[in-house]
Amino acid sequence: MISANTSEFSKRLGTGIILLICFGGAYLHSAALFVTFLVAVLSLVLFFEWPKLVPPTHFASTLTLFYPIMPFMLLVWLTLTYYTIDFYVPLYPFFVAWTADTCGYAVGKLYGAHKIC
């Protein structure tokens, strides 16, 4: 019998592998396809996740759209500006985030006794 933690881990691992293939394939193909991928991810966040976090009827919801849109637009700018100059520069923000998350997870599993949240 598969435990709930194993099942959840399997789902996350499968999703991560699929997204990594889409991410890597789009990036290796062309800057335009990668930008399209980023815009698609932003659209998914704005239409499906953002309304759960900020009620659409609230006035501040229009102001808070700046929070998810700005980083994506900066990633688009970084890709369009540096993709042809240095192939790896647009990937640096992703490498930093992945490294920080992975190391934070590993340290938390090894040495963490109390959950932060």
N, C-alpha and C positions, 0 to 999 in steps of 0.2 A: 504494500500500500504506500502511495506517495504522500508525504506530508505536505501541509499547506505551504511551508517555507520552500520546499524543493520545487513545488509546482510554480510558485511565484518567481523563484529564481530562474526556472526554465523559461517562463514567459518573457522575463526581462532580458535574458541572454539571447533568446531568439529574436526579439525585437531589436536589440542592440546590434546583432549581426546583420540583420536585414537593413537597418538604417546605415550602418557603416558601409555596406556594399553600395547603397544608393548614394551616400555622401561621397565616397571615394570614386565611384564611377562617374558621377557628375563632375567632380573636380578634375579628374584626369582627362575627361573628354574635352571640356572647354570652359572658359570663364563664363560664357553666356548661359550654359546649361547649369553651372553651379549657382549663378545668380538666380536663375529660375527656381532651382531647388530651395534656395534661401527664402525667396518670396513665397513659395508654397508652404514652407514651414511656418513663416510669419502669418500667413492666411489661416492656417489651421489653429495657431495659437489665438489669433484675434477672434475667430468665429466660434471656436468650441471651448477654449479654456478661459479666455478673458472674461466673458459674461458670468462665469461661475465665481470669479474673484471679485469683480466690481459690478454691482447692480447697474444695468443699462439705464434705469430711470434716474439714477443719481447724477447730478450736474458734474461732479468731479470725474465721472467715468470718461468724459471726453478729454479731460486734461490728463488722465492717467494713461491714455493711449500713447503718449510720448515715451513712456517707460519701455514697452516692448518694441516700438517702431524704431527708435533711435539706434539701439545696438545693431539691429538688422541692417539699417541703412549704412551704418559705418562699416559693417562687414561687406556689404555690396561695394561701397566705395573702395575699401581696401583691396578687394578682389579685382575690380576693374582697373585700379591704378597700378597694382604691383604684380599681377599675375604674369605678365609678359616680361617684367624686369627680373624678378626673382620668384621662382615657382613656389618656394616655401613660405614666403612672408605672409600671405593671406591665411596660412594654416596656423601661425603662431598663437592666435587667441584660442583656437580649439585645443592645441597641444597643452597650453597652460591650464585650461579648464579641466581637461581630461586628467592631467597629472595631479592637479590639486584634489579633484574628486576621488581619484583612485587612492592616493596616499592618505587622504582624510578617512576614507573607508577602512583602509588597512590598519591605520593607527587606532582608529576607533574600535575595530574588532579585536586587535591585540591588547590594547591597554585601557580601553574604555570600560568604566564600571557603571556610569550613570548616563542616561540619555539626556541630550541637551533639550530636546522638545518632547 
